[in-house]
Amino acid sequence: MDSLRETIQKIAVAEPSKIVLSVPAYPETPYGRAVIRAIETGYQVERFTEKQAFHENIPSEKLGEICLEMMAEFRQLNAWAGGFEMAVRVTKKGKVLYNRRKSGEVPVQEDLSHNRIKKYLLPEGEVIPPLVDMGIFSKEGKVIKPMYHKYRQINRFLEVIDDAVRKQNLTHLNIIDFGCGKSYLTFIVYHYLHNVRGISLNMIGLDLKEDVIKNCNAAAKKYGYENLTFQVGDIGGFSRPFDVDMVLTLHACDTATDYALYNAVQWGSKMIFSVPCCQHELNGQLHTEELSLLTRYGIVGERFAALLTDAIRGNLLEYAGYHAQLLEFVDLSHTPKNILIRAVKAPEKSEQSRQKALLEVKRAMEEFHVDPTLYRLLCGGETVG
């Protein structure tokens, strides 16, 4: 026991980025495997049964103690630190075996489109149940080759969120996901923010389809995502149960995106992430004498209307007191609908910059004879021109 304690302490002092405990010591051991990951506040311990995962955050100074306790249930421990893999194995006779070898510490995936190695926020090699159920990961945590574009898309979405969250320096988030659908990205966002980043969450997914909501709640229970729930409800009439830190609106159709953005603004949400979809409103209104070239050809007019819609939304969020960005979300080779709107509350925004953003919207509305829903919602039906 003393030699095991000394070995575990040696590993803890090395400050490993990841530890995997496996090979249950007894048939009655409740967990089949456990993973410990370094997070900003210390470490997160994730224990897996056949159907569930249980999470616990611990301070760095408790790592050695926790690992020693868990080795009463497992015979194998592998840890990665400083470019080395350290392995501890306890035989059935109680003998402690230890070895240390050079190893690639963080699994990486080659981004062939740029001919370079890219580190993903959700690295290949870790078993993430939602990604397995989505058919993106195999049961061993390997990316299914035809799904690499989806894998990159998910990581890109997380990068956009992660960049804003890190700057906020928050330890707890209340999140609303409007029009969540089957909630693939909802589950991934919950997994990353809670399980990887160690942030406590209250998260609600909202959709109109009762059968979809029922299945999503069942999946959240299966994954052990205790603070993720789903409700049947309409975007326009939803009443918030808490102060909202983040609003997600992914592929909400046409003006449903506008109602979601309006609600987010009214609630004073710190962060808004929106991936618009099916933008028909302005395409049906678009008309201009001076720039008719942009509306003459159907496909050009349709795409221009979608871009104009998002540009107006971005400016209206600036007017509402946010710093708004329009970012590429999906490579154009996969879909032309590749814009993500990221808006972060900016209390320091001047009245002059807000009014400038609104004036630009009014000029675009005058030129193209459009009347966007988000403008009417935020400006109370104020007419233009």
Disulfide bonds with the S-S distance in Angstrom:
none
